[in-house]
Amino acid sequence: MVTIKRIEIEDFLGQGNLVWNLDPEVNILGGKNGSGKSTILKVCHYFLTNISYNLNFEEYSKIEAQFAKLFKSFSIVFNNDWVAKCSWCKATRTDISPERKEICYKSFVFDKNGNKIDNKELYSQLKVFLINSFEQHLSKASIYDQQPKSSPLDDPTMLDLMIKDQIDQRNSKFSQAMEGFIDAPDGDEQQRTNYVQNYKKIYESLSHFLTGYDEPFKSSFEFVRNGQKFGYEHLSMGEKQILLLLLMVSNTDQQPCIFLMDEPDLSMHIDWKEILVKELHSLNPNMQIILTTHAPSVITGWHDRVQEVSQLIKN
């Protein structure tokens, strides 16, 4: 399982060099507004998912220009001692003009012996997810218009559509798995039982948050309260955020991965914040959680994993 062991940022926000040693399981980063918490996660996600390959040149240039103002170099050290590093330089952009110099980044991956390796070799070993609560709340659902939906919702929000996608993904995976078990030898019955148990774990976690609803919850994630049934699109903002988080983590199928969570506790009651990390970790104990929050003190059980941005920067 590949995890991030350390993040090193040279001249972060002009304040000094930042070094963050990470735990392979849970990491919580606190700090005031504007301290750079979100920036660290976004840059990690950008480089570790190779997202730049899917951007057009204009979008790509805007991101480069933005990042160039935030740091001189950004290094990610993994538990296998591989290092992914990017740094900024002036380079000729021949696709624009042979005479025009642009700020751009150079990104390299090195193995533990310092030998340069193909970036794609690293990407193939990583599964990295990012959830950004604040931006999802502000985003417009229209960006999903081009993506097919199995059953369109009336006047959906961005969160509604993200939840719908996760439910579709969950049900599709389950159907494929059950078909596979039908064709498998009888000896795989225990494997099938374990899969179903893990599949249903989300319902138990959900019951720890949504206590005012009748149980058991169903795969359609329709809810019943006081005898009335309604869809998840009628949940509150905080309830939707919890449901989306639990679905995303459940859909990792307990496979090793890195989960970047930018203020996932936004719009949540303080009681939910206290148990959030515990519940997410129980759904997938094989994932590395890297989480930012404004209220690290309320997260129960992981106080030794909390760092403040200001503590990580050295002049």
C-alpha positions as CSV (number, residue, x, y, z in Angstrom):
1,M,0.0,0.0,0.0
2,V,1.5,3.3,-1.1
3,T,0.9,6.2,1.3
4,I,2.3,9.7,1.7
5,K,5.1,9.8,4.3
6,R,6.0,13.5,4.0
7,I,5.1,16.7,2.2
8,E,7.8,19.3,1.7
9,I,7.1,22.8,0.3
10,E,9.7,25.4,-0.4
11,D,8.8,29.0,0.2
12,F,5.1,28.2,1.0
13,L,3.1,31.4,0.6
14,G,6.2,33.4,1.0
15,Q,6.3,32.5,4.7
16,G,9.0,29.8,4.8
17,N,9.6,26.1,4.1
18,L,6.9,23.7,5.2
19,V,7.5,20.1,6.2
20,W,4.6,17.8,7.2
21,N,5.4,14.3,8.4
22,L,2.3,12.1,7.8
23,D,0.8,9.1,9.5
24,P,-0.1,6.2,7.2
25,E,-3.7,6.2,8.6
26,V,-5.1,9.5,9.7
27,N,-3.8,13.1,9.4
28,I,-5.7,16.2,10.5
29,L,-4.5,19.7,9.5
30,G,-5.9,22.8,11.2
31,G,-5.3,26.5,10.7
32,K,-7.1,29.8,10.3
33,N,-8.7,31.0,7.1
34,G,-6.0,31.8,4.4
35,S,-3.4,29.7,6.1
36,G,-3.1,27.4,3.1
37,K,-4.8,24.2,4.3
38,S,-6.9,23.8,1.2
39,T,-4.0,24.7,-1.1
40,I,-1.9,21.8,0.2
41,L,-4.6,19.3,-0.6
42,K,-5.4,20.7,-4.0
43,V,-1.8,20.7,-5.1
44,C,-1.4,17.1,-3.9
45,H,-4.5,16.0,-5.8
46,Y,-3.4,17.9,-9.0
47,F,0.0,16.2,-9.2
48,L,-0.9,12.8,-7.9
49,T,-3.9,12.3,-10.3
50,N,-2.1,13.7,-13.3
51,I,-5.2,15.8,-13.8
52,S,-3.3,18.2,-16.0
53,Y,-3.5,15.7,-18.9
54,N,-7.3,16.4,-19.0
55,L,-7.1,20.2,-19.2
56,N,-6.9,22.3,-22.3
57,F,-3.9,24.7,-22.6
58,E,-5.8,27.7,-21.3
59,E,-7.0,26.0,-18.1
60,Y,-3.5,24.4,-17.6
61,S,-1.8,27.8,-17.9
62,K,-4.1,29.4,-15.4
63,I,-3.4,26.6,-12.8
64,E,0.3,26.9,-13.4
65,A,0.3,30.7,-12.9
66,Q,-1.7,30.3,-9.7
67,F,0.5,27.6,-8.2
68,A,3.7,29.6,-9.1
69,K,2.6,32.3,-6.7
70,L,2.2,29.8,-3.9
71,F,5.5,27.9,-3.7
72,K,8.9,27.4,-5.4
73,S,8.8,23.6,-5.2
74,F,6.5,20.9,-3.9
75,S,7.7,17.5,-3.0
76,I,5.8,14.4,-1.9
77,V,7.7,11.6,-0.3
78,F,6.0,8.1,-0.2
79,N,6.4,5.2,2.2
80,N,8.5,3.4,-0.4
81,D,10.9,6.4,-0.5
82,W,9.9,7.4,-4.0
83,V,9.7,11.2,-4.4
84,A,7.4,13.2,-6.6
85,K,8.7,16.7,-7.0
86,C,7.7,19.7,-9.0
87,S,9.4,23.1,-9.3
88,W,8.9,26.2,-11.3
89,C,11.1,27.6,-14.1
90,K,11.0,29.9,-17.1
91,A,10.6,27.9,-20.3
92,T,9.9,28.5,-24.0
93,R,6.4,27.6,-25.0
94,T,6.8,26.7,-28.6
95,D,3.1,26.0,-29.0
96,I,2.5,29.7,-28.4
97,S,5.5,31.5,-29.8
98,P,9.2,30.6,-30.0
99,E,10.0,34.0,-28.4
100,R,7.6,33.8,-25.5
101,K,8.8,32.7,-22.1
102,E,6.2,31.3,-19.7
103,I,6.3,30.2,-16.1
104,C,5.8,26.4,-16.1
105,Y,6.5,23.5,-13.8
106,K,8.8,20.6,-14.2
107,S,7.6,17.4,-12.5
108,F,9.7,14.4,-11.8
109,V,9.5,11.1,-9.9
110,F,12.5,9.5,-8.3
111,D,12.9,6.1,-6.8
112,K,14.6,5.5,-3.5
113,N,18.0,5.4,-5.2
114,G,17.5,8.8,-6.8
115,N,16.9,7.4,-10.3
116,K,14.3,9.2,-12.4
117,I,11.3,7.1,-13.3
118,D,8.3,7.6,-15.5
119,N,5.6,9.6,-13.7
120,K,2.9,7.2,-15.0
121,E,4.6,4.3,-13.0
122,L,3.7,6.2,-9.8
123,Y,0.2,7.1,-11.0
124,S,-0.6,3.5,-11.7
125,Q,0.1,2.6,-8.1
126,L,-2.1,5.3,-6.6
127,K,-5.8,5.8,-6.0
128,V,-6.3,9.4,-4.8
129,F,-9.6,11.0,-4.1
130,L,-10.4,14.6,-3.2
131,I,-13.6,16.0,-1.6
132,N,-13.9,19.7,-1.2
133,S,-17.0,20.5,0.8
134,F,-17.0,24.3,0.4
135,E,-16.6,24.3,-3.3
136,Q,-19.2,21.6,-3.8
137,H,-21.7,23.7,-1.9
138,L,-21.0,26.6,-4.2
139,S,-20.8,24.7,-7.4
140,K,-23.7,24.7,-9.9
141,A,-25.3,21.5,-11.0
142,S,-25.1,22.6,-14.6
143,I,-21.5,21.2,-14.8
144,Y,-23.1,17.7,-14.7
145,D,-25.4,18.3,-17.6
146,Q,-23.2,16.5,-20.0
147,Q,-23.1,13.3,-17.9
148,P,-25.9,10.7,-18.3
149,K,-28.0,10.0,-15.3
150,S,-30.0,6.8,-14.7
151,S,-32.9,8.7,-13.2
152,P,-32.8,12.5,-13.4
153,L,-33.8,14.5,-10.3
154,D,-36.1,17.6,-10.3
155,D,-34.1,20.8,-9.9
156,P,-31.0,19.0,-8.4
157,T,-28.2,20.6,-6.5
158,M,-24.5,19.8,-7.1
159,L,-24.6,17.6,-4.0
160,D,-27.7,15.7,-5.2
161,L,-26.0,14.8,-8.5
162,M,-22.8,13.7,-6.7
163,I,-24.8,11.5,-4.4
164,K,-26.7,10.1,-7.3
165,D,-23.5,9.2,-9.1
166,Q,-22.1,7.5,-6.0
167,I,-25.3,5.5,-5.5
168,D,-25.3,4.4,-9.2
169,Q,-21.7,3.4,-8.9
170,R,-22.4,1.5,-5.7
171,N,-25.3,-0.4,-7.1
172,S,-23.5,-1.2,-10.3
173,K,-20.5,-2.6,-8.4
174,F,-22.8,-4.7,-6.3
175,S,-24.6,-6.2,-9.3
176,Q,-21.3,-7.1,-11.0
177,A,-19.9,-8.7,-7.8
178,M,-23.0,-10.8,-7.3
179,E,-22.9,-12.0,-10.9
180,G,-19.3,-13.0,-10.4
181,F,-20.1,-14.9,-7.3
182,I,-22.9,-16.8,-9.1
183,D,-20.3,-18.2,-11.6
184,A,-17.7,-18.8,-8.9
185,P,-17.0,-22.1,-7.1
186,D,-18.8,-23.0,-3.9
187,G,-15.6,-22.3,-2.0
188,D,-16.1,-18.6,-2.6
189,E,-19.2,-18.4,-0.4
190,Q,-17.3,-16.9,2.5
191,Q,-15.9,-14.3,0.2
192,R,-19.4,-13.5,-0.9
193,T,-20.5,-13.2,2.7
194,N,-17.7,-10.9,3.5
195,Y,-18.4,-8.7,0.5
196,V,-22.1,-8.3,1.5
197,Q,-21.2,-7.5,5.1
198,N,-18.8,-4.8,3.9
199,Y,-21.4,-3.5,1.5
200,K,-23.9,-3.1,4.3
201,K,-21.5,-1.4,6.7
202,I,-22.5,2.0,5.4
203,Y,-26.0,1.6,6.9
204,E,-24.6,1.2,10.4
205,S,-22.4,4.2,9.9
206,L,-25.3,6.2,8.5
207,S,-27.4,5.3,11.6
208,H,-24.8,7.0,13.8
209,F,-25.4,10.3,12.1
210,L,-29.0,10.3,10.9
211,T,-30.7,9.2,14.2
212,G,-34.1,10.7,13.5
213,Y,-35.0,8.3,10.7
214,D,-36.5,4.8,10.7
215,E,-34.1,1.9,10.0
216,P,-33.0,-0.1,8.1
217,F,-31.8,2.1,5.3
218,K,-32.1,0.8,1.8
219,S,-29.9,0.7,-1.3
220,S,-32.0,3.4,-2.9
221,F,-31.3,5.6,0.1
222,E,-34.9,6.6,0.6
223,F,-35.6,7.7,4.1
224,V,-38.6,7.3,6.4
225,R,-39.5,9.6,9.2
226,N,-42.8,9.6,11.1
227,G,-44.2,7.2,8.5
228,Q,-43.4,9.5,5.5
229,K,-40.9,8.4,2.9
230,F,-38.7,10.8,0.9
231,G,-35.6,10.8,-1.2
232,Y,-32.1,12.0,-0.2
233,E,-32.5,15.2,-2.2
234,H,-34.8,16.4,0.6
235,L,-32.2,15.9,3.3
236,S,-30.5,19.0,4.9
237,M,-27.2,20.2,3.6
238,G,-25.3,18.6,6.5
239,E,-27.1,15.3,6.0
240,K,-26.3,15.3,2.3
241,Q,-22.6,16.0,3.0
242,I,-22.5,13.0,5.4
243,L,-24.2,10.7,2.9
244,L,-21.8,11.7,0.2
245,L,-18.7,11.2,2.3
246,L,-19.9,7.7,3.5
247,L,-20.8,6.7,-0.1
248,M,-17.5,7.8,-1.5
249,V,-15.5,5.9,1.1
250,S,-17.7,2.9,1.0
251,N,-17.3,2.8,-2.8
252,T,-13.5,2.3,-2.4
253,D,-14.4,-1.3,-1.4
254,Q,-11.8,-1.2,1.4
255,Q,-9.0,-1.0,-1.2
256,P,-5.8,0.9,-0.4
257,C,-6.2,4.6,-1.4
258,I,-5.4,8.1,-0.3
259,F,-8.4,10.3,0.6
260,L,-7.9,14.0,0.7
261,M,-10.8,15.8,2.5
262,D,-10.9,19.6,2.5
263,E,-13.2,20.7,5.4
264,P,-15.5,17.6,5.2
265,D,-17.1,18.7,8.5
266,L,-18.6,21.8,6.9
267,S,-22.3,22.3,7.8
268,M,-22.1,19.4,10.4
269,H,-23.3,19.3,13.9
270,I,-20.6,19.2,16.5
271,D,-21.7,15.7,17.6
272,W,-21.1,14.5,14.0
273,K,-17.7,16.1,13.8
274,E,-16.6,14.1,16.9
275,I,-17.2,10.7,15.2
276,L,-16.6,11.6,11.6
277,V,-13.0,10.3,11.2
278,K,-13.8,7.2,13.3
279,E,-16.7,6.3,11.0
280,L,-14.9,6.9,7.8
281,H,-11.9,4.9,9.0
282,S,-14.1,2.0,9.9
283,L,-15.6,1.9,6.4
284,N,-12.1,1.6,4.9
285,P,-9.3,0.9,7.4
286,N,-6.9,0.6,4.4
287,M,-7.1,4.2,3.3
288,Q,-4.9,7.1,4.3
289,I,-7.0,10.1,5.4
290,I,-5.6,13.6,5.0
291,L,-8.1,16.0,6.3
292,T,-8.3,19.8,6.9
293,T,-10.7,21.4,9.3
294,H,-11.3,24.6,11.2
295,A,-12.1,22.6,14.4
296,P,-9.5,19.9,14.9
297,S,-10.1,20.0,18.7
298,V,-13.6,18.4,18.3
299,I,-12.4,15.3,16.5
300,T,-12.4,12.5,19.0
301,G,-9.7,9.9,19.2
302,W,-7.1,11.4,16.8
303,H,-5.7,14.4,18.7
304,D,-2.2,13.0,18.4
305,R,-2.6,13.2,14.6
306,V,-3.5,17.0,14.5
307,Q,-1.1,19.6,13.1
308,E,-1.5,23.3,12.6
309,V,-0.1,24.9,9.4
310,S,1.7,27.5,11.4
311,Q,3.6,24.7,13.3
312,L,4.8,23.2,10.1
313,I,6.5,26.3,8.6
314,K,10.0,27.1,9.4
315,N,11.7,30.4,8.4
